[in-house]
Amino acid sequence: MNIKLNSTLKNLLLLENLGLFLGSVILFGLATSYSWWMFALLFFLPDVSFAAYLINTSGVITCCIIKV
């Protein structure tokens, strides 16, 4: 489905996404005692599991285990 958005709505959605991202970063820093490398690891974990899925069929098991 291809929906055209006007520029005001598009900017509002971008600001909302930016606010959610910044809020999650701030909450991670305030609410946990983990270091920032753990945040980066958890942030990119879905991409790593999907890359394992693309490499071979045994990556399907890895992908499913990581997502659970």
PyMOL commands that set and color helices and strands:
alter all, ss='L'
color gray80, all
select helices_A, chain A and resi 7-31+36-55+59-67
alter helices_A, ss='H'
color red, helices_A
deselect
rebuild
show_as cartoon
